Amino acid sequence: MSRVKYLINKFEEILISVMLPLMVVVIFIGTAGRYSKLFLLPWAEELARYLMIWVVFLGIGAGAKRNAHFVVEVLMLILPKGLKKYLRIFTSLFIAAFMGILIY
């Protein structure tokens, strides 16, 4: 099972790594074509928007797996060791509730 999880995680990272530069290239080509008046790509903006949405959602998952999201660690630095566990639990529950509200 861990091999499958590894492959899924690797695929997710590769997908993000491909989609982000693709988004930049599509916007660059669309903008260059529009301002040079050589060609128009009417779908470039929409494709870039959907690529951005997917990059953000996949990036959220990848960052959560590695616990690599931006955090303010002031409380974690000043709290005693026993309370840090409860703060992590509270934080996880708060994030889950917030995501539930967003999904709703």
Order of alpha helices (4+ residues) and beta strands (2+ residues): alpha-alpha-alpha-alpha
